[in-house]
Each structure stands twice: as structure tokens, then as C-alpha cells.
Amino acid sequence: MTRLTELANELMCDKGTQHFEAHGYTEFYAHLVPEHGAFDLLEIGVKYGSSLWMWNHWNKEMKVYGIDIEPLCCPLHPNVSVSVGSQSDYAFLKSTADQAKAFDVIIDDGSHRYSDIMTSFITLWPYVRYGGYYIIEDLHAPHARAKHVTQDVHNRISHNDHWASRTLFKGKMLVVRKTRLAHWPLYVKSFF
């Protein structure tokens, strides 16, 4: 078990292995998000903030941006900011993303609705740095329409001449990496 999973479990975050749906995503994220150093992460759907606490404890130097439709979240630390609004609102997403200019990782753990997922991806994908990741969680939710999301995301990025990107889908999560390379390591498969 990674230290990130231990943190998630301690903070009762469902990205760990013990609480709520116990997704176990932290076993993957521990290899993707550095424990030290500058890093910009945006998470859509932070609800009561347990994942924000987790990220802040994992890497104190990381700047964490959260988005949620409920006004119950508040900034927890100077390196954590929360914007209240809908992931279906293009202007809201853009103004939130403009605060950071670019992100190393964007995680969509929002409504899990197809239309919201696609609006967020279309709006926020340009804000992912080269070498960065856009991750859509919980595609096992019926209203997420995983097959359509996976195909539409793939179609959207494959028609862009500026980067070569790859998608990986296995079970509950879609991982998209923005890279200038023709391929990227598939070691991430084992963490789903």
C-alpha cells in the first residue's frame, strides 16, 4: 500500500481503499503525482474536501485547485483554492483554469454525466501541460456512458495536429496523456 493510499484512508477519501466506494485510485496516483516539488493539480468534484486534504498532505508544495457545485468547500491551506460552480459551465471552467494557466494533472470526479464530462474535457484539455494527464474517474457510473466518452475523447485529441496523445481505459478510469511522443509507457495499466 502506498503512502498516498494510507493518507486517503486516514482522511476518509474514496480515492483510497477503505471508504465509500473505495476505488483504490491512489495506488495509481502515487506513481503519477510527485510527493515533493512544484506541481499544479485541478480536481473537479471535491465535495467536502477530503481529497483536497489528501493532496495537500501528499505534497505541501503542490498548488491544488478544486471545483465543486456545492458551496460547502472552502480553502483549507494557502496552496489550496476552491471555485464554486458547475462543470457544465464553459465560462466558469475557463475562468477557473485561467488562474493557474496550466496544470500537470486534471482529475474529473464531478457529476459523472456524459455531457458534463465532455464539456469539461473540451474546455480544460488545452490547459494540460505537455507530459501532463487528464483523468476521468468513475466511468462505471451508468450515466457516464463510458464507451461514448472514451470514443469522443479519442476522436477529439486524434484530430489535433499539435500533439500526439494516448488514452487508456480499463474499468473505471480514462487516462489521457498530452505528449509530443508517439507513445508513452503503459505501466499505468497495472494500477487500475
Buried (B, 14 or more C-beta within 10 A) or exposed (E): EBEBBBBBBBBBBBBBBBBEEBBBBBBBBBBBBBBEEEBBBBBBBBBEBBBBBBBBBBBEEBBBBBBBBEEEBEEBEEBBBBBBBBBBBBEBBEEBBEEBEEBBBBBBBBBBBBEBBBBBBBBBBEBBEEEBBBBBBBBEBEEBBBEEBBEBBBEBBEEEEEBBBBBBBEEBBBBBBBBEEEEBEEEBEEBB
